Amino acid sequence: MTDQQLWTAAVASIKKEFDLLPPQLKLRIGELTAEIRNLKAGYQELAATADAEAECAACLGGCCGHGKHHFTVVDLLGYLTAGADLFVPLFNSHLCPYHNGSGCMMAPDLRPFNCIIFLCEDLESALGFEALEQLARIEKELRRLYYCIEALLGNRFENGLLITFERSLKSGGVFFNYK
């Protein structure tokens, strides 16, 4: 299967399983992903105080070259619970498949964990100690929330959507093992 075929199949499979979740569990996942989105937005706002947008535009996405496996099941759940339109990745791109040449296809609050918490040396040095401490606290809370979703659904999703999907195919094609 090509990466595009894996993506399409994985998204369809997860959407189907998500739709079948008990209403209370769906509600809880929605609450957790809303918290994640708020924290990511806060992280981005804080990073913006170091003029991250201009820094990243000048760099042309240098850090984005290895993002293929950053987008996880939890990130997809963020899209599903927010009712946001899902982008179509460009797996033939020399950059990250989620980068369209003029920037990331995802709003900051819906970007993968690895993408949102990454600070290059230039950005990190432009932030003060207090801001870096606050970013570390946000990162810790994001990690906790991702783990909460994994625990609720009985699976680890840190390896990225495509890898997780390929592994699920070998074990019966099920993502969610909740009780």
Phi, psi and chi 1 to 4 in degrees:
 res  aa     phi    psi   chi1   chi2   chi3   chi4
   1 MET       -  141.5 -107.4 -166.3 -120.4      -
   2 THR   -76.4  166.1   66.9      -      -      -
   3 ASP   -60.3  -39.0  -72.2  -21.0      -      -
   4 GLN   -63.7  -41.7 -171.3   61.3   55.1      -
   5 GLN   -65.5  -41.6  -69.3  167.9  -34.5      -
   6 LEU   -60.0  -45.6  -78.1  171.1      -      -
   7 TRP   -58.0  -51.7  171.2  -90.0      -      -
   8 THR   -60.5  -45.0  -58.6      -      -      -
   9 ALA   -67.3  -41.3      -      -      -      -
  10 ALA   -64.3  -46.5      -      -      -      -
  11 VAL   -60.4  -45.6  168.3      -      -      -
  12 ALA   -62.7  -42.6      -      -      -      -
  13 SER   -64.9  -44.2 -178.2      -      -      -
  14 ILE   -68.5  -40.4  -68.5  166.9      -      -
  15 LYS   -58.5  -43.5  -78.3 -178.5  177.4  179.0
  16 LYS   -62.9  -47.2 -178.7  178.6  175.4 -176.5
  17 GLU   -65.2  -39.2  -79.3 -167.4   55.1      -
  18 PHE   -61.5  -43.2 -178.9   73.7      -      -
  19 ASP   -61.3  -26.9  -72.1  -17.2      -      -
  20 LEU   -89.5   -4.3  -64.0  172.9      -      -
  21 LEU   -64.7  148.5  -71.2  176.7      -      -
  22 PRO   -59.1  144.0  -19.4   29.1      -      -
  23 PRO   -53.2  -41.2  -24.7   32.5      -      -
  24 GLN   -65.0  -37.9  -75.0  -59.1  103.5      -
  25 LEU   -69.2  -41.1 -175.9   53.4      -      -
  26 LYS   -59.6  -42.5  -84.9  172.6  108.2  168.0
  27 LEU   -61.5  -45.3  179.2   64.3      -      -
  28 ARG   -64.6  -41.9 -176.6   64.2 -175.7  134.1
  29 ILE   -61.0  -40.9  -61.5  -62.0      -      -
  30 GLY   -61.5  -41.6      -      -      -      -
  31 GLU   -63.7  -44.7  -68.3  167.2   -9.8      -
  32 LEU   -66.0  -42.5  -68.6  168.1      -      -
  33 THR   -69.1  -30.0   56.7      -      -      -
  34 ALA   -65.8  -41.2      -      -      -      -
  35 GLU   -61.3  -42.8  -75.5 -176.1   61.3      -
  36 ILE   -60.6  -46.0  -72.2  170.4      -      -
  37 ARG   -60.9  -42.1  -73.0 -169.0  -51.3  -85.2
  38 ASN   -63.7  -42.3  -73.7  -26.1      -      -
  39 LEU   -66.3  -41.2  -73.9  168.7      -      -
  40 LYS   -63.3  -41.2  -74.0  178.9  178.4  179.1
  41 ALA   -62.4  -41.7      -      -      -      -
  42 GLY   -64.6  -39.4      -      -      -      -
  43 TYR   -61.9  -46.6 -164.0  100.9      -      -
  44 GLN   -62.9  -41.2 -175.0   67.9   23.5      -
  45 GLU   -60.7  -42.4  -75.0  175.7   27.6      -
  46 LEU   -67.1  -42.5 -158.6   50.2      -      -
  47 ALA   -63.3  -32.1      -      -      -      -
  48 ALA   -65.3  -21.5      -      -      -      -
  49 THR   -65.7  -16.6   63.8      -      -      -
  50 ALA   -98.1   17.8      -      -      -      -
  51 ASP    58.7   45.8 -158.2   15.4      -      -
  52 ALA   -59.5  -38.3      -      -      -      -
  53 GLU   -61.2  -46.5 -167.7  171.6  -41.4      -
  54 ALA   -68.0  -40.9      -      -      -      -
  55 GLU   -59.6  -47.4 -126.6    1.3  -87.1      -
  56 CYS   -68.2  -37.6  -64.0      -      -      -
  57 ALA   -65.3  -40.0      -      -      -      -
  58 ALA   -66.9  -33.5      -      -      -      -
  59 CYS   -76.7  -22.0  171.3      -      -      -
  60 LEU    61.8   36.2  -62.2  174.7      -      -
  61 GLY    75.6   32.7      -      -      -      -
  62 GLY   -55.1  -35.2      -      -      -      -
  63 CYS   -79.9   -8.6   65.6      -      -      -
  64 CYS   -86.7    2.0  -60.9      -      -      -
  65 GLY   -69.5  -11.2      -      -      -      -
  66 HIS  -128.9   34.2  -54.4  -74.4      -      -
  67 GLY   -91.0    1.0      -      -      -      -
  68 LYS   -51.0  -39.3  175.4  178.0  162.7 -179.3
  69 HIS  -103.8   14.4  -64.3  -64.5      -      -
  70 HIS   -77.5  -33.0  -69.6  -23.5      -      -
  71 PHE   -74.6  121.3 -167.4   85.3      -      -
  72 THR  -111.8  175.0   67.9      -      -      -
  73 VAL   -58.3  -42.0  171.3      -      -      -
  74 VAL   -61.3  -39.4  173.7      -      -      -
  75 ASP   -65.2  -39.3  -60.6  -43.8      -      -
  76 LEU   -63.8  -40.5  178.7   54.7      -      -
  77 LEU   -60.9  -33.6  -69.1  172.2      -      -
  78 GLY   -59.7  -43.2      -      -      -      -
  79 TYR   -64.8  -46.1  -87.4   84.4      -      -
  80 LEU   -62.6  -44.7  -63.7  176.4      -      -
  81 THR   -74.7  -25.3   58.7      -      -      -
  82 ALA   -84.2  -11.7      -      -      -      -
  83 GLY    68.5   25.0      -      -      -      -
  84 ALA   -84.4  146.9      -      -      -      -
  85 ASP   -70.3  132.2  -70.4  -27.4      -      -
  86 LEU   -85.5  135.7 -170.7   61.0      -      -
  87 PHE   -73.5  169.9   54.6   91.1      -      -
  88 VAL  -112.2  112.8  176.5      -      -      -
  89 PRO   -65.9  155.4    7.6   -6.7      -      -
  90 LEU  -109.3   83.7  -54.9  169.8      -      -
  91 PHE   -69.8  -11.6  -72.2  107.1      -      -
  92 ASN   -91.8    4.0   59.2  -11.2      -      -
  93 SER   -74.9  146.6  170.5      -      -      -
  94 HIS   -77.2  -16.2   68.6  -76.5      -      -
  95 LEU   -93.6 -166.9  -70.4  171.9      -      -
  96 CYS   -59.6  141.2  170.1      -      -      -
  97 PRO   -65.7  -10.2   16.2  -23.0      -      -
  98 TYR  -102.2   11.6  -43.5  115.7      -      -
  99 HIS  -114.1  124.0 -166.6  -74.6      -      -
 100 ASN   -97.8   16.4   63.0   11.7      -      -
 101 GLY    95.9  -26.1      -      -      -      -
 102 SER  -116.8    7.4   61.3      -      -      -
 103 GLY   144.5  179.2      -      -      -      -
 104 CYS   -69.0  141.0 -175.2      -      -      -
 105 MET   -77.4   -9.2  -64.9  179.2 -169.1      -
 106 MET  -108.3  142.7  -63.8  173.3  -95.6      -
 107 ALA   -65.2  147.8      -      -      -      -
 108 PRO   -52.4  -37.0  -29.0   36.4      -      -
 109 ASP   -73.7   -8.8   65.2  -30.9      -      -
 110 LEU  -114.1    3.0  -70.9  167.2      -      -
 111 ARG   -71.8  155.0  -71.8 -178.8 -173.4  153.6
 112 PRO   -61.0  153.7  -24.7   34.4      -      -
 113 PHE   -50.2  -52.9  175.3   83.7      -      -
 114 ASN   -59.1  -36.6  -71.9  -10.8      -      -
 115 CYS   -72.0  -42.8  -59.9      -      -      -
 116 ILE   -71.9  -32.2 -158.3   71.7      -      -
 117 ILE   -90.0   -9.2   65.9  158.0      -      -
 118 PHE   -71.9  128.3  178.5   77.8      -      -
 119 LEU  -125.4  121.1  -65.4  173.8      -      -
 120 CYS   -69.5  170.5   67.1      -      -      -
 121 GLU   -59.4  -39.3  -70.3  178.5   19.3      -
 122 ASP   -62.3  -45.2  -69.3  -18.3      -      -
 123 LEU   -68.0  -43.9  -72.5  178.0      -      -
 124 GLU   -60.8  -42.0 -168.1  170.5  -46.6      -
 125 SER   -71.1  -21.5   64.8      -      -      -
 126 ALA   -81.7  -13.1      -      -      -      -
 127 LEU   -95.2  145.5  -68.0  164.9      -      -
 128 GLY   -78.8  169.4      -      -      -      -
 129 PHE   -58.8  -43.0 -178.5   75.0      -      -
 130 GLU   -60.9  -43.7 -107.2 -177.9   59.9      -
 131 ALA   -64.1  -42.0      -      -      -      -
 132 LEU   -64.5  -37.9  -69.1  172.1      -      -
 133 GLU   -64.1  -42.5  -82.4 -169.5  -31.6      -
 134 GLN   -64.4  -41.2 -169.3  172.3  -10.8      -
 135 LEU   -62.8  -38.5  -70.5  172.9      -      -
 136 ALA   -64.3  -39.5      -      -      -      -
 137 ARG   -64.8  -41.7  -75.1 -169.0  -63.3  -85.3
 138 ILE   -63.5  -44.7  -67.3  171.2      -      -
 139 GLU   -59.1  -42.8  178.9 -179.3  -20.3      -
 140 LYS   -62.0  -42.2 -175.7  177.1  179.6  178.8
 141 GLU   -68.4  -38.0 -177.6   61.7    6.4      -
 142 LEU   -60.5  -44.5  -78.1  169.1      -      -
 143 ARG   -59.1  -41.8  -73.0 -177.4 -170.3  -79.9
 144 ARG   -63.2  -44.0 -174.3 -171.5   73.0   75.4
 145 LEU   -67.6  -40.4  -67.8  169.2      -      -
 146 TYR   -59.7  -43.4  -89.8   69.2      -      -
 147 TYR   -64.1  -39.5  175.9   75.7      -      -
 148 CYS   -58.0  -42.7  -75.2      -      -      -
 149 ILE   -65.8  -43.3  -68.7  172.1      -      -
 150 GLU   -59.3  -43.3  -69.3  176.0  -21.0      -
 151 ALA   -65.1  -42.2      -      -      -      -
 152 LEU   -62.3  -36.7  -78.0  171.2      -      -
 153 LEU   -97.1   -1.8  -63.9  175.4      -      -
 154 GLY    66.5   36.5      -      -      -      -
 155 ASN  -156.2  154.7 -159.9  -13.9      -      -
 156 ARG   -96.0  133.3  -61.7  -68.4  -61.3 -161.6
 157 PHE  -121.9   13.0  -59.2  124.8      -      -
 158 GLU   -70.1  -15.9   62.4 -160.9    9.0      -
 159 ASN   -83.6    0.0  -71.8  -45.0      -      -
 160 GLY    97.1  151.8      -      -      -      -
 161 LEU   -59.2  -47.9 -179.2   65.7      -      -
 162 LEU   -65.7  -43.8  -58.5 -179.1      -      -
 163 ILE   -65.7  -45.7  -66.9  170.3      -      -
 164 THR   -60.9  -41.0  -57.5      -      -      -
 165 PHE   -65.1  -46.4 -179.7   65.8      -      -
 166 GLU   -58.6  -40.9  -75.0 -178.7  -46.7      -
 167 ARG   -66.6  -37.3  -73.2 -176.8 -178.9  162.2
 168 SER   -65.6  -33.6   79.7      -      -      -
 169 LEU   -63.1  -33.9  -69.6  175.1      -      -
 170 LYS   -75.4  -19.1  -66.3  174.5 -174.5  171.7
 171 SER  -118.7   30.2   63.1      -      -      -
 172 GLY   102.3   -1.6      -      -      -      -
 173 GLY    75.0   21.9      -      -      -      -
 174 VAL  -107.5  132.9  175.7      -      -      -
 175 PHE   -94.7  -42.5  -76.4   95.8      -      -
 176 PHE  -102.7  120.4  -53.3  149.9      -      -
 177 ASN  -117.2   44.6  -59.6  -56.2      -      -
 178 TYR   -72.7  159.7   61.3   93.1      -      -
 179 LYS  -121.4      -  -61.6 -165.7 -169.6  -64.5
